[in-house]
Amino acid sequence: MSIYKIKSFAKLNLGLKILNKRLDHYHNINSIFIAINLHDIMEFMPARTFSIKCSNPDVPLNKTNTIYKAYNILNKKYKFKHQYEIVLHKLIPIKSGLGGGSSNAACTLKTLNKLCKLNLSHHELLDLGLKVGSDVPFFIEGGIKLIKGRGEIIKKHTASILESLFFLLVFPNFSISTKWAYNKLKKTLEYGVDSTKFPALDSNVDWKLFENDFEKVVGSTYPEMYEIKESLTNNGALYSSLSGSGSTMFGVYN
């Protein structure tokens, strides 16, 4: 039996503004998403019945799993002739703000589209991805993007300077639930309020213009975050922040 392997890449949030809570209970955001080379490995193998296996025992393999959700959406609609066993070699820490689950879902959609010859367009994949999770459409595109809305508005962002920079990631010994972080944030901004525009990532970039709204929330409960941030800055980081709702901290270095 042939095994199809694919890398499922993580992302960093360079700045994250939470604008307001929408009528559909999601939140409008403004952020720059950057795909990085940290990745999980996913293996797809034809099988009699669909199943998921994972190297990390803390990853749920039930209906809450993003791979399960993505697979189920396609299987219900197209009724696969062959089912698949999906093996996830988990290298991206869970609940770390790096989008591992969303990336896994995007890879599932793209891979099944190819293996099952569904001929779904890029736009169709984006729409299906949004049904699984807000960050999934970005991972279908990848690269460096300005993300708005709940994640469905994806635009290119000038980032010439990133070719000469490095990101140092620090994984604390605690994880953060995104749901918990949003509940703690309790934003009550008016609908339709625009956000601060992030600058182009060129040689004139002002790193002080980037910030993550979740830092105060996470830092109030986990003060270790500020210790990591200070350590990164004291060791030459041009910028240091939390990725997503955490718990990963990162520093940007030349």
Buried (B, 14 or more C-beta within 10 A) or exposed (E): EEEBEBEBBBBBBBBBBBBBBEEEEBBBBBBBBBBBEBBBBBBBBBEEEBBBEBEBEEBBBEEEBBBBBBBBBBBEEBEBEEEBBBBBBBBBBBBBBBBBBBBBBBBBBBBBBBBBEBEBEEEEBBEBBBEBBBBBBBBBBBEBBBBBBBBBBBEEBEBEBBEEBEBBBBBBEEBBEBEBBBEBBEEEBEEEEEBEEBBEBEEEBEBEEBBBBBBEBBBEBBEBBBEBBEBBEEEEBBBBBBBBBBBBBBBBBE
